[in-house]
Structure formats: structure tokens, C-alpha cells
Amino acid sequence: MNRRKHSIFGATFLVAAACASPTMAQTFQNYRCADGTRFIVGFFEYDSRAHLQIDGKPVTLARRFGLSGARYSGGGVTLKITRAGTTVKHARRPVTACELS
């Protein structure tokens, strides 16, 4: 049942994003990581948060202070995007390098 709720929320998130007003800028990026993790991250024009779909679950990450690049965290997930690359840490796994797919 809990899995069904996550699937419904994830599908609703993607449909809502697709149906958003054309004046609202949105960016979706697919990532593949060295440890096999795959995730989708969405950014919206008037929202400083990052919206992830990782391990089949939706997670909203708040923007955090970072010296270089952008850092987002929440729900046990940390996403860092810098010029040097992108990393993600989640589910008690070590930090892993990720690239756009």
C-alpha cells in the first residue's frame, strides 16, 4: 500500500510538472551514478528546492549553503552539483559520482 502511494505521488508530480503553465520554466535531468543508482531531478523557476525521484520514491530537497556549486538535502538524500561534477548520497550508501544520462 505504501509503495502504491509513492507511485501515485510520483506520477502526479510528473503529470503536474508536464501540465504546468508554459511561462513557468522547468528543467528535468536524468542521472546515472557509478553505483548503479538512477534518478530524475526537477527544478522549477520560482522554487529553490530540487525535486527528485530516486529509488522509486519522490524526495524534495531544500537548497543548502555551499561554497561552490549547489547543494540540496532532505529525506536522507544529499545532492551536490558543481563544475567538477555531480554526486549523490542516499540510503546509507557512500557518496557516488553521477552523470547526465
LOSE-694707 format. One line per field, with one value per residue: residue number from 1; residue in three letters; z, y, x of N, C-alpha, C in turn. Coordinates in pm, 1 decimal. Layout:
REM residues N
resi [NUM	...] .
resn [Ala	...] .
nup [Z	...] .
nnorth [Y	...] .
neast [X	...] .
caup [Z	...] .
canorth [Y	...] .
caeast [X	...] .
cup [Z	...] .
cnorth [Y	...] .
ceast [X	...] .
END
This chain:
REM residues 101
resi [1	2	3	4	5	6	7	8	9	10	11	12	13	14	15	16	17	18	19	20	21	22	23	24	25	26	27	28	29	30	31	32	33	34	35	36	37	38	39	40	41	42	43	44	45	46	47	48	49	50	51	52	53	54	55	56	57	58	59	60	61	62	63	64	65	66	67	68	69	70	71	72	73	74	75	76	77	78	79	80	81	82	83	84	85	86	87	88	89	90	91	92	93	94	95	96	97	98	99	100	101] .
resn [Met	Asn	Arg	Arg	Lys	His	Ser	Ile	Phe	Gly	Ala	Thr	Phe	Leu	Val	Ala	Ala	Ala	Cys	Ala	Ser	Pro	Thr	Met	Ala	Gln	Thr	Phe	Gln	Asn	Tyr	Arg	Cys	Ala	Asp	Gly	Thr	Arg	Phe	Ile	Val	Gly	Phe	Phe	Glu	Tyr	Asp	Ser	Arg	Ala	His	Leu	Gln	Ile	Asp	Gly	Lys	Pro	Val	Thr	Leu	Ala	Arg	Arg	Phe	Gly	Leu	Ser	Gly	Ala	Arg	Tyr	Ser	Gly	Gly	Gly	Val	Thr	Leu	Lys	Ile	Thr	Arg	Ala	Gly	Thr	Thr	Val	Lys	His	Ala	Arg	Arg	Pro	Val	Thr	Ala	Cys	Glu	Leu	Ser] .
nup [0.0	85.6	-105.2	-329.6	-280.4	-303.1	-573.8	-694.7	-606.2	-730.3	-1002.4	-1016.6	-959.0	-1187.3	-1392.8	-1313.3	-1337.4	-1611.5	-1705.7	-1625.5	-1636.1	-1943.9	-1910.8	-1689.3	-1610.3	-1630.2	-1549.2	-1617.0	-1532.5	-1606.8	-1430.1	-1404.7	-1191.1	-1056.5	-881.8	-977.2	-922.5	-1034.1	-1109.7	-1130.3	-1150.0	-1079.8	-1146.6	-1072.4	-1182.3	-984.5	-743.7	-500.1	-431.8	-497.9	-676.6	-649.1	-795.2	-674.2	-621.5	-668.0	-519.9	-435.9	-345.4	-183.5	-186.6	7.6	-66.0	31.1	204.2	19.9	-64.5	-322.4	-624.2	-615.0	-340.2	-214.5	21.4	207.6	351.9	390.7	170.9	-15.4	-254.0	-467.1	-690.8	-889.7	-1072.5	-1108.5	-1109.7	-1040.0	-742.1	-533.5	-226.4	-51.7	125.0	324.0	180.2	42.3	-78.5	-420.6	-756.5	-1023.7	-1351.9	-1625.9	-1806.2] .
nnorth [-119.5	127.7	156.7	192.2	443.8	604.3	563.3	671.2	936.8	1007.3	980.6	1172.5	1400.3	1415.9	1445.5	1682.8	1857.5	1843.8	1958.8	2217.0	2574.2	2728.6	2951.4	2906.2	2820.6	2512.0	2243.2	1923.5	1658.8	1360.8	1127.7	901.9	695.6	598.1	380.8	249.0	366.1	543.6	847.6	1108.0	1454.4	1750.6	2096.2	2405.7	2728.3	2928.7	2810.6	2717.1	2466.4	2123.0	1862.5	1528.3	1200.8	913.0	586.9	495.5	663.5	979.6	1271.8	1575.7	1821.4	2063.5	2369.4	2416.3	2584.7	2622.2	2622.6	2605.7	2563.8	2395.6	2273.6	2039.6	1903.6	1658.8	1436.1	1222.4	1229.0	1367.2	1596.8	1715.4	1958.8	2062.7	2238.7	2051.4	1815.2	1594.7	1465.4	1217.3	1119.9	871.5	665.4	546.5	483.3	518.9	834.3	892.7	932.9	1095.2	1116.6	1296.9	1133.6] .
neast [82.9	189.2	386.3	231.6	121.3	350.2	410.3	182.4	207.7	449.9	383.8	180.8	331.0	498.7	306.5	181.6	395.4	439.8	208.3	224.4	210.1	308.3	468.5	612.0	926.8	1093.1	1305.1	1418.1	1628.9	1799.3	1990.2	2268.0	2446.6	2771.6	2745.4	2526.5	2284.0	1999.1	1838.7	1588.3	1585.5	1411.5	1379.8	1230.2	1126.4	1045.6	1109.2	1327.7	1401.2	1506.0	1355.6	1336.8	1319.9	1397.4	1515.4	1258.4	1100.7	956.0	1134.4	1182.4	1423.4	1581.7	1748.5	2079.7	2348.5	2641.4	2985.7	3089.4	2919.8	2600.5	2411.4	2187.7	1959.3	1768.8	1530.7	1709.1	1872.9	2139.5	2234.7	2481.4	2586.3	2833.8	3095.5	3289.9	3151.9	2869.0	2731.7	2573.4	2428.5	2266.2	2028.8	2195.7	2419.1	2753.3	2889.9	2844.0	2957.2	2787.8	2640.7	2493.6	2237.5] .
caup [0.0	93.2	-234.8	-422.5	-254.5	-361.0	-719.0	-731.1	-586.3	-834.7	-1128.7	-1004.7	-968.4	-1325.5	-1471.2	-1275.8	-1396.2	-1756.1	-1733.8	-1569.6	-1728.6	-2029.6	-1867.3	-1574.6	-1655.8	-1557.7	-1602.2	-1566.7	-1572.7	-1570.5	-1391.4	-1382.3	-1098.0	-1059.8	-804.7	-1040.4	-890.2	-1137.4	-1054.6	-1207.1	-1066.3	-1142.2	-1092.3	-1117.8	-1183.8	-861.3	-631.7	-478.1	-397.2	-603.1	-661.3	-700.7	-797.6	-654.7	-563.5	-681.7	-422.5	-453.0	-233.6	-205.9	-119.5	28.1	-103.9	147.3	177.7	-36.0	-106.4	-468.4	-682.0	-542.9	-252.7	-173.6	107.9	272.0	344.2	385.2	41.4	-38.7	-393.9	-489.8	-831.6	-902.4	-1202.6	-1111.5	-1131.8	-955.4	-651.8	-453.5	-111.6	-7.8	179.4	396.7	87.1	32.6	-184.1	-551.4	-869.4	-1118.1	-1475.7	-1700.9	-1899.3] .
canorth [0.0	242.8	165.9	246.3	587.7	667.1	558.3	768.6	1070.2	1028.8	1001.3	1301.9	1501.4	1428.7	1498.7	1824.3	1930.9	1849.2	2044.0	2349.8	2686.3	2740.6	3060.8	2860.3	2744.9	2388.9	2164.0	1787.5	1595.8	1219.8	1096.5	764.2	705.4	492.2	263.9	193.3	447.6	632.7	936.9	1224.0	1573.4	1859.1	2230.5	2494.9	2867.0	3004.3	2718.3	2695.1	2326.6	2022.9	1757.5	1405.7	1070.1	825.1	458.3	483.2	748.9	1123.2	1339.5	1717.9	1861.8	2207.4	2423.7	2440.8	2667.0	2550.5	2715.0	2603.7	2487.9	2390.2	2157.2	2019.7	1786.3	1634.5	1299.1	1127.5	1239.4	1488.8	1613.5	1825.5	1985.8	2158.6	2233.5	1927.4	1702.1	1577.8	1350.0	1194.3	1030.6	835.8	531.6	498.8	444.1	623.1	934.2	836.2	1026.9	1075.1	1194.3	1306.2	1021.1] .
caeast [0.0	277.0	451.5	132.6	112.3	468.6	395.6	79.5	264.3	550.0	313.1	113.7	436.5	541.9	194.8	164.5	507.5	419.7	93.1	247.2	198.3	425.0	553.1	689.3	1043.1	1116.3	1414.3	1427.1	1753.7	1815.4	2127.7	2311.5	2559.8	2872.0	2699.8	2407.1	2167.5	1944.6	1737.2	1543.5	1575.0	1336.8	1396.7	1126.2	1171.9	1023.1	1123.8	1471.5	1423.9	1522.6	1255.7	1395.4	1254.8	1512.1	1474.4	1113.9	1032.0	976.2	1200.2	1205.4	1546.1	1596.7	1879.4	2165.8	2465.5	2756.3	3090.6	3098.0	2809.5	2472.7	2394.0	2049.1	1945.8	1640.9	1482.2	1819.1	1940.4	2217.0	2272.4	2574.8	2611.0	2944.0	3162.7	3368.6	3061.7	2750.6	2735.9	2453.6	2440.9	2131.4	2002.8	2313.9	2524.7	2855.9	2874.7	2877.9	2960.0	2677.5	2649.1	2368.3	2218.0] .
cup [0.0	-40.3	-338.3	-405.4	-316.7	-513.3	-766.1	-716.2	-696.4	-968.7	-1128.6	-1019.6	-1113.6	-1414.5	-1440.8	-1337.6	-1546.5	-1793.6	-1681.2	-1679.0	-1814.0	-1988.7	-1748.5	-1624.1	-1568.0	-1627.6	-1536.7	-1619.5	-1522.2	-1540.9	-1375.6	-1299.8	-1107.0	-986.1	-861.1	-1012.2	-1011.7	-1070.4	-1152.6	-1109.7	-1146.2	-1069.0	-1154.0	-1094.5	-1049.5	-736.5	-615.8	-445.6	-521.9	-574.1	-729.5	-703.5	-792.5	-579.9	-566.7	-587.7	-453.9	-326.5	-272.5	-121.9	-110.8	-12.9	24.1	105.7	125.8	-84.6	-257.3	-521.7	-597.5	-459.6	-205.2	-81.9	170.7	256.3	332.9	255.0	35.5	-183.6	-404.7	-638.9	-839.0	-1043.7	-1218.5	-1137.4	-1033.5	-869.7	-577.2	-341.1	-64.5	48.6	245.0	305.1	84.1	-80.8	-314.9	-659.4	-966.3	-1242.0	-1544.6	-1793.2	-2005.2] .
cnorth [125.2	266.3	227.9	397.4	660.7	670.8	661.1	909.8	1102.5	1057.1	1136.9	1415.6	1523.7	1486.1	1646.6	1909.0	1947.7	1945.0	2186.2	2455.3	2698.0	2855.0	3020.4	2772.3	2623.0	2311.6	2027.6	1726.4	1452.4	1193.9	946.5	773.2	582.6	366.7	200.7	270.2	531.3	721.0	1047.7	1339.5	1681.8	1990.2	2319.3	2639.4	2939.2	2917.3	2686.9	2549.8	2241.5	1911.2	1632.4	1291.7	973.1	699.9	441.8	571.0	896.1	1183.3	1485.5	1760.3	2013.9	2249.8	2456.8	2527.1	2579.2	2652.1	2718.8	2517.0	2494.4	2263.1	2155.8	1898.7	1780.6	1488.7	1194.8	1129.1	1371.6	1488.6	1734.0	1837.3	2096.3	2152.0	2103.8	1805.2	1700.2	1454.5	1339.6	1097.7	1002.4	694.6	469.2	443.1	553.5	721.1	870.4	943.5	991.3	1160.4	1195.0	1187.3	1055.6] .
ceast [86.9	347.6	357.8	119.4	230.0	458.8	294.6	133.6	364.2	485.0	242.3	212.9	476.8	432.3	175.3	274.5	487.7	307.0	110.4	236.9	323.6	517.0	640.1	804.5	1062.4	1226.5	1411.5	1555.9	1756.0	1962.0	2146.3	2439.0	2649.9	2826.2	2571.6	2279.1	2127.8	1840.3	1704.8	1534.9	1503.1	1361.0	1289.7	1170.3	1157.6	1030.9	1272.1	1504.0	1450.1	1422.9	1308.6	1296.6	1372.8	1467.1	1322.3	1033.9	1056.9	1038.2	1219.7	1324.2	1552.6	1736.9	1954.3	2283.1	2578.7	2858.7	3107.0	2984.8	2684.5	2467.2	2249.9	2044.4	1807.6	1602.8	1592.2	1897.1	2016.0	2262.6	2363.9	2601.0	2715.5	3000.7	3240.1	3281.0	2946.9	2768.4	2603.9	2489.1	2299.3	2130.0	2125.1	2422.4	2629.9	2824.6	2920.0	2869.6	2848.9	2699.9	2514.0	2356.4	2118.2] .
END
